[in-house]
């Protein structure tokens, strides 16, 4: 399967937030999970603005990705 941003380039992972196939150039490791640049930027913006994450595919409005949960845990430890 090809990377969703780079047709013709094989994907090596799937973004845990959007489920799109991503290549090594598009991949970021966040809390041990592969995420695409767009999802990392969106999660960082939501977290810095203190907004709730968008509903996930199962419709759970309070669902957060594992990467967002890890970021929140790290942030709360830094504030202690």
C-alpha positions in Angstrom: 0.0 0.0 0.0 1.3 3.5 -0.9 1.6 6.4 1.5 -1.4 8.6 1.4 0.7 11.7 0.8 3.3 10.2 -1.6 1.8 8.0 -4.3 4.3 5.4 -5.5 6.1 5.3 -2.1 5.4 2.2 0.0 3.9 2.8 3.4 5.6 1.4 6.4 3.1 2.2 9.1 -0.5 3.3 9.7 -1.2 6.5 11.6 -2.9 5.7 14.9 -5.1 8.8 14.7 -6.4 8.9 11.2 -5.6 5.3 10.0 -3.9 6.5 6.8 -0.9 4.6 5.5 2.3 6.5 5.9 5.9 6.3 4.7 9.0 6.8 6.7 9.1 10.5 5.6 5.6 11.1 6.9 6.0 9.1 10.1 6.5 10.5 13.6 6.8 8.4 16.7 4.7 9.7 19.5 4.6 7.8 22.8 5.7 4.7 20.8 3.0 5.0 18.2 3.3 6.0 14.5 1.4 9.2 13.6 1.4 11.3 10.4 2.7 14.9 10.6 -0.8 16.4 10.2 -2.3 14.4 13.1 0.7 15.3 15.3 0.2 18.9 14.5 -3.6 18.7 15.1 -3.1 16.9 18.5 -0.5 19.4 19.6 -2.8 22.3 18.7 -5.7 20.7 20.6 -3.6 20.0 23.6 -2.1 23.5 23.7 -5.5 25.1 23.4 -7.0 22.8 26.1 -9.7 21.5 23.7 -11.3 18.2 23.9 -10.2 15.8 21.1 -12.7 15.2 18.2 -14.9 12.1 18.3 -13.2 9.0 17.1 -14.6 6.5 14.6 -16.6 4.8 17.4 -18.3 8.1 18.1 -16.9 8.3 21.6 -16.5 12.1 22.2 -14.1 11.6 25.0 -11.8 9.2 23.2 -8.2 10.3 22.9 -5.4 8.7 21.0 -2.7 6.9 23.0 -0.2 9.6 22.0 -2.5 12.3 23.4 -2.9 10.4 26.6 0.8 10.0 27.0 1.3 13.8 26.3 -1.2 14.7 29.0 0.5 12.4 31.5 3.9 13.9 30.7 2.5 17.4 31.0 0.8 16.8 34.3 4.1 15.3 35.7 6.0 18.4 34.6 3.5 20.6 36.4 3.9 18.8 39.7 
